Amino acid sequence: MTYLPGTHLVATIKPAGAALINDYGAFREKINQLIRQFSLNKLGEVYHNFQPAGFTAVICLSESHISIHTWPEHSLANLDIYLSNYQRSNDNTVVSIFEEILQLFDASVLHQQCICR
């Protein structure tokens, strides 16, 4: 069996407004739609809203994971998306998911790093 490295994208983004990073509702809906769209396999998930605002989420996939932690008080969110290429190439999927999240939050990228691993 040949090992094919996957793409691991980590980023800090700045949403145009803080409303969508106050609670996980819109993000959860979008991630579930993306999981279906890209035929990913969800194994489990944890979502948590903080008081007075902000959320964290980790979605465990058979392909690996997607996670986010928001900081509404700083208008920031940290993303972590890693998909392996075990059964198919998911490199473009990582990029597409990231772009969809940027669009959801109408966000700009402050820092981004892609690691092939």
trRosetta pair geometry for C-beta under 8 A, 3 or more apart (Angstrom, degrees):
i j d omega theta_ij theta_ji phi_ij phi_ji
4 84 7.8 110 85 173 83 78
4 85 4.0 -85 113 96 115 118
4 86 7.1 180 53 -86 99 28
4 89 7.4 -89 150 -93 145 72
5 85 6.7 37 89 25 28 121
5 116 4.8 72 125 167 138 83
5 117 5.4 -155 -156 130 110 5
6 63 7.7 146 -125 174 149 88
6 64 6.7 168 108 -22 166 145
6 82 6.2 88 113 -179 128 79
6 83 5.4 -150 -168 99 127 47
6 84 4.0 -103 -53 -117 140 35
6 85 4.9 176 -89 -13 71 78
6 86 7.8 -24 -62 -26 114 71
6 90 6.3 0 -141 62 101 110
6 91 7.4 -168 -159 -76 53 69
6 94 7.8 127 170 -49 90 137
6 116 7.6 179 86 -152 28 55
6 117 6.7 -29 58 74 71 57
7 82 7.2 -163 99 -136 46 55
7 83 6.4 6 56 54 80 82
7 85 7.9 72 -7 -44 75 105
7 90 6.9 -142 30 99 99 81
7 91 4.7 105 -24 -124 132 68
7 94 4.3 -137 91 23 122 160
7 95 7.6 -25 126 -37 160 81
7 114 5.9 -22 -163 -164 98 104
7 115 7.5 138 -160 72 49 46
7 116 6.3 -28 -99 -101 61 63
8 80 7.7 -9 -173 -168 87 79
8 81 7.4 171 -152 90 44 50
8 82 4.1 1 -111 -105 83 100
8 94 7.8 -106 -84 -139 15 151
8 114 7.0 143 75 -159 49 51
8 115 4.4 -23 65 62 105 97
8 116 7.7 -175 21 -81 82 15
8 117 5.6 -12 0 35 126 110
9 79 7.3 -8 115 114 93 106
9 80 7.6 168 89 -150 56 35
9 81 4.7 -3 58 60 99 97
9 82 7.4 -177 24 -74 57 54
9 94 5.3 146 -6 166 121 116
9 95 7.4 137 -57 -81 153 53
9 98 5.6 -58 117 -71 158 139
9 112 6.9 -13 -167 -166 95 92
9 113 7.3 163 -150 85 50 47
9 114 5.1 -17 -98 -101 78 77
9 115 7.8 -175 -74 21 33 69
10 78 7.6 -2 -172 -176 87 89
10 79 6.9 174 -150 91 43 62
10 80 5.1 2 -107 -106 83 73
10 81 7.9 -176 -74 26 42 61
10 112 7.5 165 88 -150 48 46
10 113 5.3 -8 59 58 90 95
10 115 7.6 19 4 -1 101 109
11 78 7.3 173 90 -152 45 51
11 79 4.9 -3 58 55 89 104
11 98 6.9 91 8 -145 147 120
11 109 5.9 -58 -166 -141 126 100
11 110 7.8 131 178 52 80 68
11 111 6.2 176 -149 93 56 61
11 112 4.2 1 -107 -105 104 76
11 113 7.2 180 -75 21 62 59
12 76 6.0 -13 -173 -166 99 111
12 77 7.3 161 -154 81 54 41
12 78 5.4 -24 -99 -99 74 72
12 79 7.8 -179 -82 18 26 75
12 109 7.7 108 78 -165 52 59
12 110 4.6 -49 99 65 99 111
12 111 4.5 37 33 42 102 97
12 112 7.9 -133 32 -62 56 55
13 76 7.1 145 77 -156 44 59
13 77 5.2 -18 60 61 93 91
13 78 8.0 169 18 -88 72 25
13 79 6.5 29 -4 -8 113 116
13 101 7.7 176 2 124 166 105
13 102 6.4 -148 -132 -106 147 78
13 105 6.6 102 124 84 135 144
13 107 4.1 43 165 157 121 140
13 108 6.8 160 -160 79 76 36
13 109 5.7 -44 -106 -104 79 51
13 110 6.5 174 -109 8 21 86
14 75 5.7 45 -155 128 83 97
14 76 6.0 -34 -97 -99 67 64
14 107 5.9 153 74 -158 38 86
14 108 5.1 -15 59 59 97 88
14 109 7.9 -167 18 -80 79 7
14 110 5.5 85 -24 -43 103 110
15 18 6.6 130 83 -90 122 36
15 20 6.4 -152 -157 60 154 103
15 21 5.5 -176 9 -23 152 124
15 75 6.2 -128 56 -172 79 81
15 77 6.5 54 -27 -5 105 117
15 105 3.9 -89 -108 172 105 109
15 106 6.3 73 -161 67 73 69
15 107 4.5 -49 -91 -88 51 96
16 105 7.2 158 15 148 75 66
16 106 4.0 -38 8 109 125 112
16 107 6.7 -130 -19 -82 69 41
16 108 7.8 94 -66 -14 73 86
17 20 7.1 86 86 8 88 87
17 106 7.1 32 14 63 84 122
18 21 5.7 -79 -159 53 58 100
18 22 6.2 77 145 -53 85 92
18 53 7.4 49 157 150 117 147
18 72 4.4 90 -166 -152 118 93
18 75 5.5 -94 -76 -103 96 79
19 22 6.0 -45 -162 -1 31 118
20 26 5.0 -61 -145 58 100 147
20 27 7.2 123 166 -46 95 86
20 104 6.8 -172 163 146 155 88
20 105 5.5 -154 84 -111 133 72
21 53 7.9 73 110 158 69 105
21 54 6.8 0 146 -116 85 57
21 55 7.3 -150 -176 29 56 90
21 70 3.9 -177 -175 -156 103 141
21 71 7.7 -17 149 49 135 33
21 72 5.2 171 101 -80 100 85
21 75 7.7 127 50 -142 145 45
21 77 5.4 -135 -122 -66 134 117
21 105 6.6 44 -52 -127 101 122
22 53 4.2 -56 -142 -154 83 108
22 54 6.7 -47 -140 -48 37 33
22 55 7.6 61 128 -17 25 99
22 70 7.8 -109 -59 119 17 147
22 72 5.4 50 -89 -83 65 152
23 49 4.8 -2 -130 -114 87 124
23 53 7.3 -89 -48 -145 71 69
23 55 5.6 90 -147 -46 33 130
24 27 5.1 -74 -158 54 63 112
24 28 5.1 64 146 -32 95 106
24 47 4.6 -177 114 -166 168 120
24 48 7.6 91 -26 52 141 23
24 49 6.0 -128 0 -70 96 84
24 55 4.1 -164 -53 167 91 163
24 57 5.5 124 -131 -59 132 124
25 28 6.1 -62 -147 32 20 108
25 29 6.6 15 159 -14 60 108
26 29 5.8 -56 -150 37 32 112
26 30 6.3 29 154 -17 66 109
26 104 6.6 158 143 -178 111 115
27 30 5.8 -60 -148 39 30 109
27 31 6.1 27 157 -18 68 108
27 55 7.3 -171 35 83 141 138
27 57 6.4 -176 117 8 132 155
27 68 6.4 -113 -168 58 150 156
27 101 7.8 36 -133 -132 90 95
27 104 7.1 114 -100 138 61 151
28 31 5.9 -54 -141 37 28 108
28 32 6.3 29 158 -18 63 107
28 47 5.9 -11 -82 -91 125 154
28 57 6.9 -162 -79 -119 83 152
29 32 6.0 -58 -151 36 26 110
29 33 6.5 26 152 -18 62 108
30 33 5.7 -57 -152 37 32 112
30 34 6.3 29 153 -17 67 107
30 100 6.7 173 176 144 115 109
30 101 7.1 131 126 -98 140 64
30 104 5.1 -7 -102 -98 167 147
31 34 5.6 -55 -145 39 33 111
31 35 6.2 39 154 -24 66 103
31 57 7.5 -164 -10 134 163 147
31 59 6.0 -172 164 -40 141 158
31 66 6.4 -179 -141 98 123 147
32 35 5.7 -48 -145 31 31 114
32 36 6.7 29 155 -13 61 104
33 36 5.9 -59 -155 39 31 109
33 37 6.1 33 150 -23 67 111
34 37 5.3 -52 -138 38 34 116
34 38 6.0 6 169 4 69 110
34 40 7.7 14 125 16 75 128
34 96 8.0 168 -148 119 111 96
34 97 5.4 97 179 -118 145 90
34 100 5.9 159 -91 89 127 158
35 38 6.8 -68 -139 50 20 90
35 40 4.6 -90 -147 61 70 107
35 42 5.5 17 -166 -47 152 110
35 59 7.5 -122 -73 167 132 146
35 61 7.4 -157 -126 -102 109 119
36 39 7.5 19 -176 -75 31 41
38 90 7.9 80 169 -137 127 95
38 93 4.9 106 -156 -141 141 117
38 96 7.1 153 -82 85 129 131
38 97 7.1 -53 -18 -64 156 103
40 61 5.2 -34 169 -145 115 135
40 62 7.7 177 -180 42 71 81
40 63 5.7 -82 -142 14 97 132
40 83 7.5 -92 -113 -118 122 123
40 93 7.6 140 -64 174 111 144
41 61 5.9 116 73 -166 59 79
41 62 4.0 -1 80 16 123 117
41 63 6.7 126 38 -16 86 87
42 45 6.5 -17 -170 -41 120 107
42 59 6.3 -58 -129 -176 101 102
42 60 7.3 95 -163 78 61 57
42 61 5.9 -50 -100 -102 44 72
43 60 4.5 -64 67 110 105 100
43 61 6.2 157 3 -122 93 16
43 62 5.9 122 -49 -55 112 67
44 59 7.8 -180 95 -154 45 46
44 60 4.6 13 56 46 83 119
45 57 7.0 -5 -172 -170 98 93
45 58 6.9 176 -149 91 54 54
45 59 4.7 -6 -108 -111 98 70
45 60 6.8 -151 -72 20 48 73
46 56 8.0 -4 113 111 95 90
46 57 6.8 177 91 -146 56 50
46 58 5.1 12 49 50 96 92
47 55 6.6 -2 -172 -178 84 122
47 56 7.7 171 -151 89 43 50
47 57 4.7 0 -107 -107 74 96
48 55 6.2 165 87 -154 49 74
48 56 5.3 -3 57 55 98 87
48 57 7.4 -178 22 -75 62 55
49 54 7.4 136 -161 85 57 44
49 55 4.9 -36 -103 -96 54 98
50 53 6.7 10 84 98 87 20
50 54 4.2 -13 49 75 120 95
50 55 6.3 -162 5 -82 80 39
50 56 7.4 63 -35 -8 106 90
53 72 4.4 -47 120 45 121 152
53 73 7.5 142 72 -44 109 77
54 69 7.9 23 176 178 107 65
54 70 4.8 -165 -147 91 76 91
54 71 6.3 20 -119 -104 129 26
54 72 5.0 -138 -70 3 82 98
54 73 7.4 -40 -54 -7 126 86
55 68 7.6 33 100 103 89 103
55 69 7.9 -145 104 -139 45 43
55 70 5.5 33 47 30 64 117
56 67 7.6 2 -176 -174 82 94
56 68 6.9 -172 -146 94 46 59
56 69 4.6 3 -111 -109 92 78
56 70 7.3 -150 -72 18 51 70
57 66 7.9 -6 114 112 101 85
57 67 6.4 -176 94 -146 59 56
57 68 5.2 14 49 49 95 91
58 65 6.5 -18 -169 -166 85 121
58 66 7.7 161 -154 86 42 49
58 67 4.5 -4 -106 -105 71 104
59 65 6.3 152 81 -157 58 66
59 66 4.6 -1 54 57 110 92
59 67 7.1 -170 21 -74 65 55
60 65 5.6 -27 -111 -101 47 93
61 64 5.7 7 67 58 98 35
61 65 5.9 -179 21 -82 86 34
61 66 7.0 54 -17 -5 121 87
61 83 7.3 -24 87 -109 143 83
63 83 4.5 2 146 -146 121 82
63 84 5.4 -156 -168 37 65 80
63 86 7.3 -157 -125 25 67 106
63 90 6.0 108 -168 -65 138 168
64 82 4.3 -82 126 104 148 91
64 83 5.5 -160 33 -104 113 32
64 84 5.4 130 -38 -20 111 86
65 80 7.1 5 108 114 105 101
65 81 7.8 -149 102 -136 58 36
65 82 5.8 24 52 51 76 94
66 79 7.9 -25 -168 -166 80 89
66 80 7.2 159 -157 89 37 62
66 81 5.1 9 -115 -111 81 77
66 82 8.0 -168 -76 29 48 54
66 97 6.9 -107 -108 161 134 147
67 79 7.3 155 87 -157 54 45
67 80 4.5 -1 56 57 96 106
67 81 7.9 -164 28 -69 56 47
68 77 5.9 -4 -168 179 103 111
68 78 6.9 156 -154 82 51 53
68 79 5.3 -11 -102 -103 82 68
68 80 7.5 -165 -70 24 42 71
68 101 7.8 -168 -85 -153 135 141
69 77 6.9 166 83 -157 42 64
69 78 4.9 -3 55 53 92 102
70 76 7.3 164 -158 96 54 51
70 77 4.5 -23 -106 -105 74 92
70 78 7.9 -160 -78 22 32 64
71 74 4.3 -5 129 41 118 105
71 75 7.5 -32 98 34 81 16
71 76 4.4 1 59 65 112 93
71 77 6.8 -171 22 -79 72 41
71 78 7.7 53 -10 -12 107 91
72 75 6.8 26 -158 -81 40 43
76 110 7.4 -34 -126 9 104 148
77 105 6.8 -114 18 -117 146 169
77 107 7.2 -68 38 -116 116 155
79 98 7.0 132 125 -122 152 85
79 101 6.4 118 -109 119 150 159
81 94 5.3 149 123 -149 118 86
81 97 5.7 169 -145 93 152 129
81 98 6.0 -136 25 -66 153 91
82 94 7.5 9 -121 -113 22 125
83 90 3.7 -100 126 125 128 143
83 91 7.9 -155 78 -70 109 29
83 93 5.8 -40 62 87 168 117
83 94 5.2 -153 24 -67 112 96
84 90 6.8 67 78 31 31 133
85 88 6.9 -101 -158 100 64 31
85 89 5.2 7 -138 -114 111 47
85 90 5.6 -151 -90 21 66 83
85 91 6.8 3 -80 -38 121 84
89 92 7.1 52 129 11 102 91
90 93 4.2 -53 -163 40 74 125
90 94 6.2 85 137 -31 87 88
91 94 6.1 -49 -159 24 31 110
91 95 7.1 22 149 -9 62 106
92 95 5.6 -56 -152 41 41 111
92 96 6.0 42 150 -22 71 107
93 96 5.6 -55 -143 38 32 112
93 97 6.2 33 157 -20 66 104
94 97 6.0 -56 -150 35 27 109
94 98 6.4 27 153 -18 62 108
94 114 7.8 118 122 -130 137 108
95 98 5.7 -56 -150 37 31 114
95 99 6.3 30 154 -18 65 107
96 99 5.7 -55 -146 38 31 110
96 100 6.3 32 154 -20 65 106
97 100 5.7 -55 -149 36 31 112
97 101 6.5 30 153 -18 65 105
98 101 5.8 -56 -151 35 31 110
98 102 6.4 34 151 -20 65 104
99 102 5.5 -49 -147 34 34 115
99 103 6.4 34 153 -19 64 105
100 103 5.6 -54 -149 37 32 113
100 104 6.4 41 150 -26 64 102
101 104 5.4 -45 -147 29 35 117
101 105 6.5 10 161 3 65 107
101 107 7.6 -23 129 33 75 133
102 105 6.5 -74 -151 51 26 92
102 106 7.9 62 159 -112 58 9
102 107 4.9 -115 -145 61 63 94
102 108 8.0 72 -154 -88 106 15
102 109 7.0 -36 -111 -56 128 92
103 106 7.1 19 -166 -76 33 48
109 112 5.0 -12 -176 -37 131 120
